[in-house]
Amino acid sequence: MLVTLREILPAARREHRAIGGFNIGNYETALAVLRGAVAANQPVIVQIYARLVANGHGEPLAAMVRQMAEAAPIPVVLHLDHGADLAQVERALKAGFTSVMLDNSQESYADNVAATKRVVELARQYGASVESEIGHVPFGDDAIAKSQEDETVRFYEETKVDALAVSIGTAHGFYKQAPKLNYELCSALAAKIPAPLVLHGGSGTPRDQVREVIRRGIAKINVATEFQYDYQQKLRARLNEVGDAFKAADLLEAPVVETSTAFIKEMIEFFAGK
């Protein structure tokens, strides 16, 4: 069933568990995420990269995910990840996304607040939920700009987003050195912000640190690179196995979907504390 973040994250936070947000890029990765969540009997957030909305692939993917979600026996959120601007957010909402994120975290505080408030107003018209980011979770080797406590609390109070991504020491992509998450900052933010907190950069973050920040208020964890790379490696192994023999695309990728389903199931269960 299709739902919004508002329908699944508050309970997760109260129960000290988290829900995975997994980025997909095609039918097979979407299928692995949905099957993994069903096997774990847990809600899931299917995330579509903003670039796919920008290049026209987002709407067909959204239609496909919506059909799959409506047939699923678990709650499924269809979420726009790191939307670039208001036009892109509106395009996603018109395509049936049940949740959206505008990433203005690198802009000034005032610009971030103003843009986020416009997104909240727009999303409410579609019955969708909104995630935003304060502080900056970097991509690659960019510097981490950790969320400032007073500013982050003020941002939430001014925007009233449904979920707030905070920067407590993670980065997008794989790490060259293991991160050290700021537990105290996580706890301080959770104590003052009633909305569920989000951890971006879940890929490769040490499991013990992930478990600890879930205990301290993180209720949504984004995983893109780790899942996509795992799928890539499994697909490469499958191609090597097949060699020069012909395999129709669906038959070629079926075993990859199966093993990736197991990967997703295990991760979802970990986030849920199983």
C-alpha positions as CSV (number, residue, x, y, z in Angstrom):
1,M,0.0,0.0,0.0
2,L,1.2,3.5,-0.8
3,V,1.7,5.8,2.2
4,T,3.6,8.9,3.3
5,L,6.5,9.4,5.7
6,R,3.9,10.7,8.2
7,E,2.3,7.3,8.4
8,I,5.3,5.2,9.2
9,L,8.2,7.3,10.7
10,P,6.6,8.6,14.0
11,A,6.0,5.0,15.2
12,A,9.5,4.0,14.2
13,R,11.0,6.8,16.2
14,R,8.9,6.0,19.3
15,E,9.9,2.3,19.1
16,H,13.7,3.1,18.5
17,R,13.8,1.5,15.1
18,A,14.5,2.9,11.6
19,I,13.0,2.4,8.2
20,G,15.3,2.1,5.2
21,G,15.1,4.4,2.2
22,F,16.7,2.6,-0.8
23,N,17.4,4.3,-4.1
24,I,16.4,2.4,-7.2
25,G,17.2,3.0,-10.8
26,N,15.2,0.4,-12.8
27,Y,12.6,-2.4,-12.5
28,E,15.1,-4.9,-11.1
29,T,16.4,-2.8,-8.3
30,A,12.8,-1.7,-7.4
31,L,11.7,-5.4,-7.4
32,A,14.6,-6.3,-5.0
33,V,13.6,-3.6,-2.6
34,L,9.9,-4.4,-2.6
35,R,10.5,-8.1,-2.3
36,G,13.1,-7.6,0.5
37,A,10.6,-5.5,2.4
38,V,7.8,-8.0,2.0
39,A,10.1,-10.8,3.1
40,A,11.0,-8.8,6.2
41,N,7.4,-7.8,6.7
42,Q,8.5,-4.2,7.3
43,P,7.6,-0.8,5.7
44,V,10.0,0.6,3.2
45,I,10.8,3.8,1.4
46,V,11.6,3.5,-2.3
47,Q,13.6,6.5,-3.4
48,I,14.1,7.8,-6.9
49,Y,17.2,9.9,-7.7
50,A,16.4,13.5,-8.6
51,R,18.4,13.2,-11.8
52,L,15.9,10.6,-13.0
53,V,13.1,13.0,-12.7
54,A,15.2,15.6,-14.5
55,N,16.0,13.4,-17.4
56,G,12.4,12.1,-17.9
57,H,12.9,8.6,-16.4
58,G,11.3,9.5,-13.1
59,E,7.6,9.4,-14.2
60,P,7.7,5.9,-15.8
61,L,9.6,4.6,-12.8
62,A,7.1,6.2,-10.4
63,A,4.2,4.6,-12.3
64,M,5.8,1.3,-12.0
65,V,6.6,1.6,-8.3
66,R,3.1,2.8,-7.6
67,Q,1.6,-0.3,-9.2
68,M,4.0,-2.5,-7.3
69,A,3.4,-0.7,-4.0
70,E,-0.4,-0.8,-4.3
71,A,-0.2,-4.6,-4.6
72,A,2.2,-5.0,-1.7
73,P,1.0,-6.1,1.7
74,I,3.3,-3.6,3.5
75,P,3.4,0.2,3.6
76,V,5.5,1.7,0.8
77,V,6.6,5.3,0.4
78,L,7.6,6.6,-3.0
79,H,10.1,9.4,-2.3
80,L,12.0,12.0,-4.4
81,D,15.6,12.0,-3.1
82,H,17.5,15.3,-3.1
83,G,15.2,17.3,-5.4
84,A,17.1,20.1,-7.0
85,D,14.4,22.8,-7.2
86,L,10.7,23.5,-6.7
87,A,9.9,22.7,-10.4
88,Q,11.4,19.3,-10.0
89,V,9.5,18.7,-6.7
90,E,6.2,19.7,-8.4
91,R,7.0,17.4,-11.3
92,A,7.4,14.5,-8.9
93,L,4.2,15.3,-7.0
94,K,2.3,15.3,-10.3
95,A,3.8,11.9,-11.1
96,G,2.4,10.4,-7.9
97,F,5.3,10.5,-5.5
98,T,3.9,10.3,-1.9
99,S,6.9,12.1,-0.4
100,V,9.4,14.7,-1.6
101,M,12.7,16.2,-0.6
102,L,14.1,19.5,-1.7
103,D,17.8,19.7,-0.9
104,N,18.7,23.4,-0.2
105,S,21.2,22.5,2.5
106,Q,24.1,24.3,0.7
107,E,22.1,27.5,0.4
108,S,21.9,30.2,3.1
109,Y,19.7,29.4,6.1
110,A,17.1,32.0,5.0
111,D,16.9,30.6,1.5
112,N,16.7,27.0,2.8
113,V,13.8,28.0,5.1
114,A,11.9,29.9,2.4
115,A,12.2,27.2,-0.2
116,T,11.3,24.4,2.2
117,K,8.2,26.3,3.3
118,R,7.1,26.5,-0.3
119,V,7.6,22.8,-0.7
120,V,5.6,22.0,2.4
121,E,2.8,24.2,1.1
122,L,2.8,22.5,-2.3
123,A,3.2,19.0,-1.0
124,R,0.2,19.4,1.3
125,Q,-2.0,20.1,-1.8
126,Y,-1.1,16.6,-3.0
127,G,-1.3,14.9,0.5
128,A,2.4,14.2,0.3
129,S,5.0,14.3,3.0
130,V,8.2,16.4,3.0
131,E,11.8,15.8,4.1
132,S,14.4,18.5,4.3
133,E,18.0,18.8,5.3
134,I,19.8,21.2,7.6
135,G,23.6,21.1,7.8
136,H,25.2,19.5,4.9
137,V,25.9,15.8,4.4
138,P,28.5,15.9,1.6
139,F,29.1,13.9,-1.5
140,G,32.6,12.4,-2.0
141,D,35.4,14.4,-0.4
142,D,33.4,17.6,0.3
143,A,33.7,18.9,3.9
144,I,31.0,17.8,6.4
145,A,29.0,20.7,7.7
146,K,27.5,19.3,10.9
147,S,24.1,20.6,11.9
148,Q,24.1,23.3,14.5
149,E,21.8,22.6,17.3
150,D,20.0,26.0,17.7
151,E,19.8,26.6,14.0
152,T,18.4,23.1,13.3
153,V,15.7,23.4,16.0
154,R,14.8,26.8,14.6
155,F,14.6,25.4,11.1
156,Y,12.2,22.7,12.1
157,E,10.0,25.2,14.0
158,E,9.8,27.5,11.0
159,T,9.2,24.8,8.4
160,K,7.3,21.9,10.3
161,V,8.7,19.3,7.8
162,D,7.6,15.7,8.3
163,A,11.2,14.4,8.5
164,L,14.5,16.2,9.0
165,A,17.8,15.0,7.7
166,V,20.6,16.1,10.0
167,S,24.4,16.1,9.5
168,I,26.0,14.2,12.4
169,G,29.2,12.9,10.7
170,T,28.1,10.8,7.7
171,A,28.8,11.4,4.0
172,H,27.3,10.1,0.8
173,G,29.1,7.3,-1.0
174,F,31.8,5.0,0.3
175,Y,34.2,6.2,3.0
176,K,37.9,6.3,2.8
177,Q,38.0,6.3,6.6
178,A,35.3,5.1,8.9
179,P,33.1,8.0,10.2
180,K,32.6,8.8,13.8
181,L,29.1,9.9,14.4
182,N,28.3,12.6,16.9
183,Y,26.0,10.8,19.3
184,E,25.6,13.8,21.6
185,L,24.4,16.0,18.8
186,C,21.9,13.4,17.7
187,S,20.5,13.1,21.2
188,A,20.3,16.9,21.6
189,L,18.5,17.4,18.3
190,A,16.0,14.5,19.0
191,A,15.2,16.0,22.4
192,K,14.1,19.3,20.9
193,I,12.7,18.2,17.5
194,P,9.5,16.0,17.6
195,A,9.8,15.1,13.9
196,P,11.6,11.9,12.9
197,L,15.3,12.5,12.1
198,V,16.9,11.1,9.0
199,L,20.5,9.8,8.5
200,H,21.8,10.3,5.0
201,G,25.0,8.5,4.0
202,G,24.0,5.2,5.5
203,S,26.2,3.2,3.0
204,G,29.2,1.7,4.8
205,T,28.5,3.4,8.1
206,P,29.6,1.0,10.9
207,R,26.7,-1.1,12.2
208,D,27.3,-0.3,15.8
209,Q,27.2,3.4,15.2
210,V,24.0,3.0,13.1
211,R,22.4,1.1,16.0
212,E,23.3,3.8,18.4
213,V,21.9,6.7,16.5
214,I,18.7,4.7,15.9
215,R,18.4,4.4,19.7
216,R,18.9,8.2,19.9
217,G,16.2,9.3,17.5
218,I,17.1,8.5,13.9
219,A,14.1,6.9,12.2
220,K,15.0,6.9,8.5
221,I,18.3,5.8,7.0
222,N,19.2,6.3,3.4
223,V,21.1,3.6,1.5
224,A,22.0,4.2,-2.1
225,T,25.6,3.5,-2.9
226,E,25.9,0.3,-0.9
227,F,22.8,-1.2,-2.5
228,Q,23.6,-0.1,-6.0
229,Y,27.2,-1.3,-5.8
230,D,26.1,-4.7,-4.3
231,Y,23.7,-5.0,-7.3
232,Q,26.4,-4.0,-9.7
233,Q,28.9,-6.6,-8.3
234,K,26.3,-9.4,-8.4
235,L,25.3,-8.5,-12.0
236,R,29.0,-8.5,-13.0
237,A,29.3,-12.0,-11.5
238,R,26.2,-13.1,-13.3
239,L,27.5,-11.8,-16.7
240,N,30.8,-13.6,-16.1
241,E,28.9,-16.8,-15.4
242,V,26.8,-16.5,-18.6
243,G,29.8,-15.6,-20.7
244,D,29.0,-15.4,-24.4
245,A,25.8,-17.4,-24.2
246,F,22.5,-15.6,-24.9
247,K,20.2,-14.9,-22.0
248,A,17.1,-12.7,-22.3
249,A,17.4,-9.7,-20.0
250,D,14.8,-10.9,-17.6
251,L,16.4,-14.4,-17.3
252,L,19.8,-12.8,-17.0
253,E,18.9,-10.6,-14.1
254,A,16.5,-12.9,-12.2
255,P,19.2,-14.5,-10.0
256,V,20.7,-11.1,-9.3
257,V,17.3,-9.8,-8.1
258,E,17.0,-12.8,-5.9
259,T,20.3,-12.3,-4.1
260,S,19.7,-8.6,-3.9
261,T,16.4,-9.2,-2.3
262,A,18.2,-11.1,0.5
263,F,20.6,-8.1,0.9
264,I,17.7,-5.7,1.3
265,K,15.8,-8.0,3.7
266,E,18.8,-8.3,6.0
267,M,19.4,-4.6,6.0
268,I,15.7,-3.8,6.7
269,E,15.7,-6.3,9.6
270,F,18.8,-4.7,11.0
271,F,17.2,-1.2,11.0
272,A,14.1,-2.7,12.6
273,G,16.2,-4.2,15.4
274,K,15.4,-7.8,14.4
